[in-house]
Amino acid sequence: MTDQIQNMPNRSEIAKIFGEVLQELRRKRGLSQEEFGFECELHRTYISLLERGKRIPSLTTIIQLAIVLKVSPSEIVRQVEARLGWPATNIFD
């Protein structure tokens, strides 16, 4: 159990990777941060903070983002997991 905890990414690493994924998905849709924020009903500066890994979104926010990006919330999480190297091994075994 201790090895699993030591190998877990920290919050800032997860936030940074989430931000990278979010920015790539937003750009694929051809949206500026301002347009994206407007469609998500979130402020542009909050979008910027998410993309720079300075904030960690709630589940509700991830769902809002996914709807506007036209992807499932699980797809966003899957992309974050892939960049973290998951599921290289099942950490729950």
C-alpha angles and dihedrals in degrees: 000000000000091000090054092052092048091051094050115109115247124245094258092053091050091047092050093050092044088053093051091051092046093050093049093049092047092050091048087059089051094238128145117223088255094052091044092049091049093051091046092045089238128122118261091236090057090053088051091050091050093049092049091050093245095122134038113217126227120241089257090055093048088054092050091050093047093051092055092042089050093232131109119261087239090058090058090049091045091056091049090049091050091054090049089054095250133180089025086124132001103259090195097063 
